[in-house]
C-alpha cells in the first residue's frame, strides 16, 4: 500500500488536507495523539512516543509533517522520525514550516534544512494563520471574550494565510509522488495581502458589526498573556518577541506560491471573516 501519512491529522491544516486527499482518491493515514474511533484511517501518533512512529509510517510513501508545537526546538523529537522515514524510503515529505523565525530558536531552521537536503522533500514556510484570530488560540480567545487584540507589533504587517490554502498547497505537492517539484525545495505561503492587526480588526468589525479594538503592549507583557493561556514559558517569550520583527517590517511579505501550486489565489482576510463571522459573537450571547 502507498499513501500519505498526515501528522497533526486533526489539526488546522491536517484535517483539511486529509479531506482534500480523500477527495482526490489518495489513500490517507490520519495520525494524532487521540485518534477517532470512527475513522478507519486514524492511527495513534505521539511525537513524545517514538514507538508509535514505525506503525504510522509503515506502507506510506508520502508524509505531511507537522512538527511538535509550543517548543523552540523540535529536532530532538522529529530527528528519529525522519531517520525512520528515510530508512523506509519515503519519497516525499512536505514539512509545515514557518515564514516567521522564532528568536534564538535554531532548531526549526535545522529541521527545514534537513528536509530540503533530501531529494523530493520540500518545506512550506507558512505565514501567520488567519485561524489564529479564532478561539481557542489566545489571540482569538481574547477577541471573543473581550473584543480586543493586544499586540506588540505596532502597525507592522503580516501576510496572514488561511489554513485551508496551506492544505491546498500541500495537497498539490502530495497528490502524485511521481511529480517532482524540480529544484524548488522551499515555498513561502502567504495570503494575497499583508495586514496589520489594526487593519484585521477593522475588517472583523465591518463584517460582524462587533467593534474590535487594538491595544498596544510590550513583548514582555504579551509573553505573560501567552503563559497565562498555558504556553510553555520559553516558547511564550519567543513567540511574543516575534512581534518586534513584525513591527520592524521584517514579516511584511506576500508571495504567489498558493496560486502557483493550486491554480487559484489564496483567500482574502475578508473572505475568512465572512466564513467565520458567528465565531466572534460575545461570550454569553445567543444566536437566533
C-alpha positions in Angstrom: 0.0 0.0 0.0 1.1 3.6 -0.7 -0.4 6.8 0.5 0.0 9.9 2.6 0.7 9.9 6.3 -0.8 13.2 7.7 0.7 14.0 11.0 -1.3 16.5 13.0 -4.2 15.0 11.2 -6.9 16.5 13.4 -5.3 20.0 13.4 -5.9 23.2 11.5 -4.1 22.1 8.3 -4.0 18.3 8.7 -7.8 17.9 8.8 -8.4 20.0 5.7 -5.6 18.2 3.9 -6.9 14.7 4.7 -10.3 15.7 3.2 -8.6 17.1 0.0 -6.5 14.0 -0.5 -9.5 11.7 0.0 -11.5 13.7 -2.5 -8.7 13.0 -5.0 -8.7 9.3 -4.3 -5.4 9.3 -2.4 -5.1 6.8 0.5 -4.6 8.7 3.7 -3.5 7.7 7.2 -4.6 10.3 9.8 -2.1 10.5 12.7 -2.9 12.1 16.0 -2.4 11.6 19.8 -6.1 10.9 20.2 -7.3 9.1 17.0 -11.0 9.0 16.3 -12.6 5.6 16.9 -14.9 6.3 14.0 -12.2 6.9 11.4 -10.8 3.8 9.8 -7.8 5.7 8.6 -6.9 7.0 12.0 -3.7 5.9 13.8 -2.2 6.9 17.2 0.9 9.0 16.8 2.7 10.9 19.5 6.0 12.8 19.0 6.9 12.0 22.5 6.5 8.3 22.0 8.8 7.0 19.2 7.2 3.6 19.4 4.2 5.0 17.6 6.2 6.2 14.6 7.1 3.0 12.7 3.4 1.8 12.6 2.3 5.2 11.4 4.9 5.3 8.6 4.5 1.6 7.5 3.4 1.4 3.9 3.3 5.2 3.4 5.4 6.7 0.6 4.5 10.4 1.4 4.3 12.4 4.6 2.8 15.7 5.6 4.9 16.7 8.6 3.6 19.0 11.3 6.3 19.3 13.8 5.7 19.5 17.6 4.1 22.7 18.7 4.8 25.0 21.6 8.5 24.3 21.5 11.6 26.3 20.4 13.5 23.1 19.4 11.5 20.4 17.6 14.6 18.5 16.4 15.1 16.1 19.3 11.6 14.7 18.7 11.5 14.9 14.9 15.0 13.6 14.1 14.3 9.9 14.9 11.1 10.1 12.8 12.9 11.5 9.8 15.6 8.8 10.1 12.8 6.2 10.1 11.2 7.8 7.1 14.5 7.7 5.2 15.0 4.1 6.2 11.6 3.1 4.8 12.2 5.0 1.6 9.5 7.7 1.9 9.6 9.5 -1.4 8.2 12.9 -0.3 8.0 14.8 2.9 6.1 18.1 2.9 7.1 20.0 6.1 4.8 22.6 7.5 7.4 25.2 8.5 7.1 28.8 9.3 7.9 32.0 7.5 8.4 33.6 10.9 11.6 32.6 12.6 11.5 32.4 16.4 14.3 34.4 18.0 17.1 32.2 19.5 15.5 29.0 18.2 17.7 27.4 15.6 16.0 24.1 15.8 13.3 25.0 13.4 15.8 26.2 10.8 17.8 23.0 11.3 14.7 20.9 10.7 13.8 22.8 7.5 17.4 22.4 6.2 17.3 18.6 7.0 14.1 18.3 4.9 15.3 20.4 2.0 18.5 18.4 1.7 16.6 15.3 0.8 15.6 14.9 -2.9 11.9 15.3 -3.4 11.3 16.6 0.1 10.0 20.2 0.4 9.3 22.9 3.0 6.2 25.1 3.2 7.1 28.3 5.0 3.7 29.5 6.1 2.9 33.0 7.3 0.7 33.6 10.3 -2.6 31.7 10.3 -5.8 33.6 9.8 -7.3 30.9 12.1 -5.3 32.4 15.0 -8.0 35.1 15.1 -10.4 32.3 16.3 -10.7 30.6 19.7 -9.1 28.6 21.2 -5.9 30.4 20.1 -5.1 33.1 22.7 -5.5 35.8 20.1 -8.9 34.6 19.1 -10.0 33.8 22.6 -9.3 37.4 23.7 -11.2 38.8 20.7 -14.2 36.5 21.6 -14.2 37.3 25.3 -13.1 40.9 25.4 -13.5 42.3 21.9 -9.8 43.3 21.8 -6.4 42.4 20.3 -3.3 43.0 22.4 -0.1 43.3 20.3 3.5 44.5 20.4 3.7 44.7 16.6 2.6 48.3 16.3 1.5 49.0 12.7 3.6 46.2 11.3 2.0 43.9 8.7 1.9 40.2 8.2 0.8 38.1 5.2 -1.9 36.2 7.0 -2.9 33.0 5.3 -6.0 30.8 5.6 -5.0 27.3 6.7 -7.3 25.8 4.0 -4.9 27.4 1.5 -1.9 25.8 3.2 -3.7 22.4 2.9 -4.4 23.0 -0.8 -0.7 23.8 -1.4 0.4 20.7 0.4 -2.2 18.6 -1.4 -0.7 19.8 -4.8 2.7 18.5 -3.7 1.5 15.2 -2.2 -1.2 14.1 -4.6 1.2 12.5 -7.1 4.5 11.2 -5.8 5.7 10.9 -9.4 5.6 14.7 -10.0 8.8 16.2 -8.8 8.9 19.7 -7.5 12.1 20.4 -9.6 14.8 22.3 -7.9 12.5 24.2 -5.7 12.5 22.8 -2.2 11.0 25.7 -0.3 7.8 27.7 -0.8 6.8 30.9 1.1 3.0 30.7 1.6 1.1 33.9 2.4 -2.3 35.4 1.8 -2.9 37.9 -1.0 -2.2 41.0 1.1 -0.2 41.8 4.2 -2.3 43.3 7.0 -1.6 44.9 10.4 -3.6 44.0 13.4 -5.5 47.3 13.1 -6.5 46.5 9.6 -7.5 43.0 10.5 -9.6 44.3 13.4 -11.3 46.8 11.1 -12.3 44.0 8.8 -13.7 41.9 11.6 -15.6 44.9 12.9 -17.0 45.8 9.5 -18.1 42.2 8.7 -19.5 41.2 12.1 -20.8 44.5 13.5 -18.8 43.9 16.7 -16.3 46.6 17.5 -12.8 45.1 17.9 -10.2 47.4 19.5 -6.4 47.1 19.3 -4.4 47.7 22.4 -0.6 48.2 22.1 1.6 46.5 24.7 5.2 45.4 25.1 6.6 42.0 24.3 7.2 41.1 28.0 3.5 41.7 28.8 2.4 39.8 25.7 4.6 36.9 26.8 2.8 36.9 30.2 -0.5 36.7 28.4 0.7 33.7 26.4 1.9 32.0 29.6 -1.4 32.6 31.3 -3.1 30.9 28.3 -1.0 27.7 29.0 2.0 28.1 26.7 5.4 26.9 28.0 7.5 29.9 29.3 10.4 29.8 26.8 8.0 29.4 23.8 5.8 32.2 25.1 8.8 34.6 25.3 10.0 33.6 21.8 6.5 34.0 20.3 6.0 37.4 21.8 9.4 38.5 20.6 8.3 37.7 17.0 6.1 40.8 17.2 9.2 43.0 17.4 10.1 41.7 13.9 6.6 42.4 12.6 6.8 45.9 14.0 10.2 46.4 12.2 8.6 45.3 8.9 10.6 42.1 8.5 7.4 39.9 8.1 5.7 42.2 5.5 5.9 39.6 2.8 3.5 38.4 0.1 4.1 35.5 -2.4 2.3 33.9 -5.3 3.1 30.3 -4.2 -0.5 29.3 -3.4 -1.6 30.4 -6.9 1.4 28.8 -8.5 0.8 25.4 -6.7 -3.0 25.3 -6.8 -4.1 27.4 -9.7 -6.2 29.7 -7.6 -5.4 32.7 -5.5 -5.3 32.5 -1.7 -8.4 33.6 0.3 -8.6 37.3 1.3 -8.9 38.0 5.0 -12.4 39.4 4.4 -13.5 36.0 3.0 -12.1 34.2 6.0 -14.0 36.6 8.3 -17.2 36.1 6.4 -16.9 32.3 6.7 -16.4 32.5 10.5 -18.4 35.7 11.4 -20.5 33.9 14.0 -17.5 32.7 16.0 -16.7 36.2 17.3 -20.1 36.5 19.0 -19.6 37.8 22.5 -19.4 35.2 25.3 -22.8 34.7 26.7 -24.7 35.9 23.6 -27.1 33.7 21.8 -27.8 33.3 18.1 -31.3 33.3 16.9 
